[in-house]
Amino acid sequence: MKHLQKLLLLSLLLVTCSSATAYRSWTRLEGRDEAKSHFTASLAYLQGRNNHSCGGFLVAPGWVMTAAQCSKYKPLTVTLEAHTSKEGSWQTFEVQEYHCHPNFTKPEAGNDILLLKLQGNATSNSYLPLEEKPRRVSKCSMLGWEHRAHSATLRKATVTVISNRDCMSYFPGRAKNLLCGRSGSAGVPGKSDAGDPLICNNKAFGIFSYKYGTWPGFYTLIAPYLSWVESVMKSV
């Protein structure tokens, strides 16, 4: 019975789309010099229904990590920088499978993590390494692409991590495995930044989840979900 339940749950999480890989040419790539190239090469731009968008990042060949809340905009199209000699080249993929964390209900309740299996592999081999232990950090960066008509603009913010005690003063009912961080850039992160990585010590430490007004942003810690991530990737 338990095995049957697992199969039924997996069938609900999988969505298969038709294959499509294309190159997009945005005439301007702004802000790239502000971040290391191996970070920008791993960043993903997710386009969903009704012009909704999210961020994400490449973690393995054909795998993008993002926020589970972004699944409500599916089908998603994933755009990554193409690893070619031509600057400003992009690869666009449809999503073959959606693996949403089984305990996700809403961002405020935590577990806001989603794995996307792409229809094909990106030409880039720049994967963002994942932090394996939730170690203490103070200053991090949040990175993501903003898409406009003819350009892709890098959105970047320096994030000051807030202690658990101070974070509880903002949101006493904060869900488990959420980190608080205050951005040093006005307007970043915003709603469309859901899924963008929080990078600490050159590793993906968290995933931007949500923010209320002038409150600090809330980020899903990645380390507590690594066993789930590994099990999903091995199952495909």
C-alpha positions as a Markdown table, in Angstrom:
| # | Residue | x | y | z |
|---|---|---|---|---|
| 1 | Met | 0.0 | 0.0 | 0.0 |
| 2 | Lys | 2.8 | 2.4 | 0.9 |
| 3 | His | 4.5 | 1.6 | -2.4 |
| 4 | Leu | 1.3 | 2.3 | -4.3 |
| 5 | Gln | 0.9 | 5.6 | -2.5 |
| 6 | Lys | 4.4 | 6.6 | -3.4 |
| 7 | Leu | 3.7 | 5.8 | -7.1 |
| 8 | Leu | 0.5 | 7.8 | -7.0 |
| 9 | Leu | 2.3 | 10.8 | -5.5 |
| 10 | Leu | 5.1 | 10.6 | -8.0 |
| 11 | Ser | 2.5 | 10.5 | -10.9 |
| 12 | Leu | 1.0 | 13.7 | -9.6 |
| 13 | Leu | 4.4 | 15.5 | -9.5 |
| 14 | Leu | 5.4 | 14.6 | -13.0 |
| 15 | Val | 4.4 | 16.6 | -16.0 |
| 16 | Thr | 5.8 | 15.8 | -19.4 |
| 17 | Cys | 6.0 | 18.5 | -22.2 |
| 18 | Ser | 6.9 | 18.3 | -25.8 |
| 19 | Ser | 10.6 | 18.8 | -26.6 |
| 20 | Ala | 11.8 | 22.2 | -27.7 |
| 21 | Thr | 15.3 | 23.6 | -27.5 |
| 22 | Ala | 16.0 | 27.0 | -29.1 |
| 23 | Tyr | 18.4 | 29.9 | -28.9 |
| 24 | Arg | 17.2 | 33.3 | -27.9 |
| 25 | Ser | 19.2 | 36.4 | -28.6 |
| 26 | Trp | 18.8 | 39.3 | -26.3 |
| 27 | Thr | 20.7 | 42.2 | -27.8 |
| 28 | Arg | 22.0 | 43.4 | -24.4 |
| 29 | Leu | 23.3 | 41.5 | -21.4 |
| 30 | Glu | 23.6 | 44.1 | -18.7 |
| 31 | Gly | 25.3 | 43.8 | -15.3 |
| 32 | Arg | 27.3 | 40.7 | -16.1 |
| 33 | Asp | 30.6 | 42.2 | -14.8 |
| 34 | Glu | 29.0 | 42.6 | -11.4 |
| 35 | Ala | 29.2 | 38.9 | -10.7 |
| 36 | Lys | 31.5 | 36.0 | -11.4 |
| 37 | Ser | 30.8 | 34.4 | -14.8 |
| 38 | His | 30.4 | 30.9 | -13.4 |
| 39 | Phe | 27.5 | 32.2 | -11.3 |
| 40 | Thr | 25.7 | 34.0 | -14.1 |
| 41 | Ala | 26.1 | 31.0 | -16.4 |
| 42 | Ser | 24.2 | 28.8 | -13.9 |
| 43 | Leu | 21.3 | 31.3 | -13.4 |
| 44 | Ala | 18.0 | 30.4 | -15.0 |
| 45 | Tyr | 15.0 | 32.5 | -16.0 |
| 46 | Leu | 11.6 | 30.8 | -15.8 |
| 47 | Gln | 8.7 | 32.0 | -17.8 |
| 48 | Gly | 5.2 | 30.8 | -17.0 |
| 49 | Arg | 1.6 | 31.4 | -17.8 |
| 50 | Asn | 0.2 | 35.0 | -18.1 |
| 51 | Asn | 3.8 | 36.4 | -18.1 |
| 52 | His | 4.6 | 35.2 | -14.6 |
| 53 | Ser | 8.2 | 34.6 | -14.0 |
| 54 | Cys | 10.6 | 33.1 | -11.5 |
| 55 | Gly | 14.3 | 32.6 | -11.0 |
| 56 | Gly | 16.2 | 29.3 | -10.7 |
| 57 | Phe | 19.7 | 27.9 | -11.1 |
| 58 | Leu | 21.4 | 24.9 | -12.7 |
| 59 | Val | 22.5 | 22.3 | -10.2 |
| 60 | Ala | 23.3 | 19.3 | -12.5 |
| 61 | Pro | 23.1 | 18.4 | -16.2 |
| 62 | Gly | 19.4 | 18.9 | -17.1 |
| 63 | Trp | 18.3 | 19.9 | -13.6 |
| 64 | Val | 17.2 | 23.3 | -12.4 |
| 65 | Met | 16.3 | 24.2 | -8.8 |
| 66 | Thr | 13.7 | 26.8 | -8.0 |
| 67 | Ala | 10.9 | 27.6 | -5.6 |
| 68 | Ala | 7.9 | 25.3 | -5.4 |
| 69 | Gln | 5.5 | 28.2 | -5.6 |
| 70 | Cys | 6.6 | 28.6 | -9.2 |
| 71 | Ser | 4.9 | 25.4 | -10.2 |
| 72 | Lys | 1.5 | 27.2 | -10.2 |
| 73 | Tyr | 2.6 | 29.0 | -13.3 |
| 74 | Lys | 3.4 | 25.8 | -15.3 |
| 75 | Pro | 4.0 | 24.9 | -18.0 |
| 76 | Leu | 7.3 | 26.7 | -17.5 |
| 77 | Thr | 9.9 | 27.6 | -20.0 |
| 78 | Val | 13.5 | 27.7 | -18.8 |
| 79 | Thr | 16.1 | 30.0 | -20.3 |
| 80 | Leu | 19.8 | 29.6 | -19.6 |
| 81 | Glu | 22.9 | 31.3 | -20.9 |
| 82 | Ala | 24.3 | 29.2 | -23.7 |
| 83 | His | 28.0 | 28.1 | -23.4 |
| 84 | Thr | 29.1 | 29.3 | -26.9 |
| 85 | Ser | 31.6 | 31.7 | -28.3 |
| 86 | Lys | 28.8 | 34.1 | -29.2 |
| 87 | Glu | 28.1 | 36.5 | -26.3 |
| 88 | Gly | 24.4 | 37.0 | -25.6 |
| 89 | Ser | 23.3 | 33.5 | -26.7 |
| 90 | Trp | 20.7 | 31.7 | -24.7 |
| 91 | Gln | 19.2 | 28.2 | -24.6 |
| 92 | Thr | 15.5 | 27.8 | -24.0 |
| 93 | Phe | 14.1 | 24.5 | -22.7 |
| 94 | Glu | 10.7 | 23.1 | -21.9 |
| 95 | Val | 10.3 | 21.2 | -18.6 |
| 96 | Gln | 10.0 | 17.4 | -18.8 |
| 97 | Glu | 9.2 | 16.7 | -15.2 |
| 98 | Tyr | 8.2 | 18.8 | -12.2 |
| 99 | His | 9.3 | 17.5 | -8.8 |
| 100 | Cys | 7.7 | 19.6 | -6.1 |
| 101 | His | 8.6 | 18.9 | -2.5 |
| 102 | Pro | 5.7 | 16.7 | -1.3 |
| 103 | Asn | 5.1 | 18.8 | 1.9 |
| 104 | Phe | 4.8 | 22.1 | 0.2 |
| 105 | Thr | 1.5 | 23.9 | 0.6 |
| 106 | Lys | 2.4 | 27.6 | 0.5 |
| 107 | Pro | 5.6 | 29.7 | 0.9 |
| 108 | Glu | 4.9 | 30.7 | 4.5 |
| 109 | Ala | 4.6 | 27.1 | 5.5 |
| 110 | Gly | 8.1 | 26.2 | 4.2 |
| 111 | Asn | 9.3 | 23.4 | 2.0 |
| 112 | Asp | 9.4 | 25.9 | -0.9 |
| 113 | Ile | 11.7 | 23.9 | -3.2 |
| 114 | Leu | 11.1 | 22.5 | -6.7 |
| 115 | Leu | 13.3 | 20.5 | -9.0 |
| 116 | Leu | 12.8 | 20.8 | -12.8 |
| 117 | Lys | 14.0 | 18.1 | -15.1 |
| 118 | Leu | 14.7 | 19.8 | -18.4 |
| 119 | Gln | 13.9 | 18.4 | -21.9 |
| 120 | Gly | 17.6 | 18.1 | -22.8 |
| 121 | Asn | 20.9 | 19.2 | -21.3 |
| 122 | Ala | 22.3 | 22.8 | -21.2 |
| 123 | Thr | 25.5 | 23.5 | -23.1 |
| 124 | Ser | 26.8 | 25.2 | -20.0 |
| 125 | Asn | 28.6 | 23.0 | -17.5 |
| 126 | Ser | 28.5 | 25.8 | -14.8 |
| 127 | Tyr | 26.5 | 24.3 | -12.0 |
| 128 | Leu | 26.0 | 26.1 | -8.8 |
| 129 | Pro | 27.3 | 23.9 | -5.9 |
| 130 | Leu | 25.0 | 23.3 | -3.0 |
| 131 | Glu | 25.9 | 24.0 | 0.6 |
| 132 | Glu | 25.8 | 20.7 | 2.4 |
| 133 | Lys | 25.8 | 22.1 | 6.0 |
| 134 | Pro | 23.7 | 25.0 | 7.3 |
| 135 | Arg | 26.8 | 26.8 | 8.7 |
| 136 | Arg | 26.7 | 30.3 | 10.1 |
| 137 | Val | 27.0 | 33.1 | 7.6 |
| 138 | Ser | 26.6 | 36.9 | 7.7 |
| 139 | Lys | 26.9 | 38.3 | 4.2 |
| 140 | Cys | 25.6 | 36.7 | 1.1 |
| 141 | Ser | 24.5 | 37.6 | -2.4 |
| 142 | Met | 21.2 | 37.0 | -4.3 |
| 143 | Leu | 21.4 | 36.9 | -8.1 |
| 144 | Gly | 18.9 | 36.6 | -10.8 |
| 145 | Trp | 18.0 | 37.6 | -14.4 |
| 146 | Glu | 15.3 | 40.2 | -15.2 |
| 147 | His | 13.9 | 39.8 | -18.7 |
| 148 | Arg | 12.9 | 42.8 | -20.8 |
| 149 | Ala | 12.0 | 43.1 | -24.4 |
| 150 | His | 15.5 | 43.1 | -25.8 |
| 151 | Ser | 17.7 | 42.6 | -22.8 |
| 152 | Ala | 18.5 | 40.5 | -19.8 |
| 153 | Thr | 19.5 | 42.5 | -16.8 |
| 154 | Leu | 21.3 | 40.9 | -13.8 |
| 155 | Arg | 19.6 | 41.7 | -10.6 |
| 156 | Lys | 21.9 | 41.5 | -7.6 |
| 157 | Ala | 21.6 | 42.3 | -3.9 |
| 158 | Thr | 23.9 | 41.9 | -1.0 |
| 159 | Val | 22.0 | 40.2 | 1.8 |
| 160 | Thr | 22.7 | 40.5 | 5.5 |
| 161 | Val | 21.7 | 37.3 | 7.2 |
| 162 | Ile | 19.6 | 37.9 | 10.4 |
| 163 | Ser | 20.0 | 35.8 | 13.5 |
| 164 | Asn | 17.2 | 33.4 | 14.4 |
| 165 | Arg | 16.3 | 35.4 | 17.5 |
| 166 | Asp | 15.9 | 38.6 | 15.5 |
| 167 | Cys | 14.1 | 36.8 | 12.7 |
| 168 | Met | 11.5 | 35.5 | 15.2 |
| 169 | Ser | 10.7 | 39.0 | 16.2 |
| 170 | Tyr | 9.5 | 39.7 | 12.6 |
| 171 | Phe | 7.7 | 36.4 | 12.2 |
| 172 | Pro | 7.2 | 34.4 | 15.4 |
| 173 | Gly | 5.5 | 31.6 | 13.4 |
| 174 | Arg | 8.2 | 31.2 | 10.9 |
| 175 | Ala | 8.4 | 27.8 | 9.4 |
| 176 | Lys | 11.3 | 25.4 | 9.9 |
| 177 | Asn | 14.2 | 25.6 | 7.5 |
| 178 | Leu | 13.7 | 29.3 | 6.6 |
| 179 | Leu | 16.4 | 31.9 | 6.8 |
| 180 | Cys | 15.8 | 35.7 | 7.2 |
| 181 | Gly | 17.9 | 38.1 | 5.3 |
| 182 | Arg | 17.8 | 41.9 | 4.7 |
| 183 | Ser | 18.7 | 43.1 | 1.2 |
| 184 | Gly | 20.9 | 46.1 | 0.6 |
| 185 | Ser | 19.2 | 46.9 | -2.7 |
| 186 | Ala | 15.8 | 48.6 | -3.0 |
| 187 | Gly | 13.2 | 46.4 | -4.7 |
| 188 | Val | 15.5 | 43.3 | -4.8 |
| 189 | Pro | 14.3 | 40.7 | -4.1 |
| 190 | Gly | 10.8 | 41.1 | -5.4 |
| 191 | Lys | 8.0 | 38.7 | -6.2 |
| 192 | Ser | 9.4 | 37.7 | -9.6 |
| 193 | Asp | 12.7 | 36.8 | -7.8 |
| 194 | Ala | 11.2 | 33.7 | -6.2 |
| 195 | Gly | 13.5 | 30.8 | -6.9 |
| 196 | Asp | 16.7 | 32.9 | -7.2 |
| 197 | Pro | 19.7 | 31.5 | -5.3 |
| 198 | Leu | 21.1 | 33.0 | -2.1 |
| 199 | Ile | 24.9 | 32.5 | -2.6 |
| 200 | Cys | 27.1 | 32.3 | 0.5 |
| 201 | Asn | 30.8 | 31.4 | 0.3 |
| 202 | Asn | 30.4 | 30.6 | -3.4 |
| 203 | Lys | 27.7 | 28.0 | -2.8 |
| 204 | Ala | 23.9 | 28.0 | -3.1 |
| 205 | Phe | 22.8 | 28.4 | 0.5 |
| 206 | Gly | 19.2 | 29.2 | 0.1 |
| 207 | Ile | 16.3 | 29.9 | -2.3 |
| 208 | Phe | 14.4 | 33.1 | -2.2 |
| 209 | Ser | 10.8 | 32.4 | -1.1 |
| 210 | Tyr | 8.8 | 35.5 | -0.1 |
| 211 | Lys | 8.9 | 39.0 | 1.5 |
| 212 | Tyr | 6.4 | 41.2 | 3.1 |
| 213 | Gly | 6.8 | 44.9 | 2.4 |
| 214 | Thr | 9.8 | 46.3 | 4.2 |
| 215 | Trp | 10.3 | 43.1 | 6.2 |
| 216 | Pro | 13.5 | 41.0 | 5.6 |
| 217 | Gly | 13.2 | 38.4 | 2.9 |
| 218 | Phe | 12.7 | 34.7 | 3.7 |
| 219 | Tyr | 14.9 | 32.0 | 2.1 |
| 220 | Thr | 14.5 | 28.2 | 2.0 |
| 221 | Leu | 17.6 | 26.6 | 3.4 |
| 222 | Ile | 18.9 | 24.0 | 0.9 |
| 223 | Ala | 21.0 | 21.8 | 3.1 |
| 224 | Pro | 18.1 | 20.1 | 5.0 |
| 225 | Tyr | 16.6 | 19.0 | 1.6 |
| 226 | Leu | 19.7 | 17.4 | 0.1 |
| 227 | Ser | 18.7 | 13.9 | 0.8 |
| 228 | Trp | 15.3 | 14.6 | -1.0 |
| 229 | Val | 17.2 | 16.2 | -3.9 |
| 230 | Glu | 19.4 | 13.2 | -4.3 |
| 231 | Ser | 16.6 | 10.7 | -4.2 |
| 232 | Val | 14.6 | 12.7 | -6.8 |
| 233 | Met | 17.6 | 12.8 | -9.2 |
| 234 | Lys | 18.4 | 9.1 | -8.7 |
| 235 | Ser | 14.7 | 8.1 | -9.4 |
| 236 | Val | 14.7 | 9.5 | -12.9 |
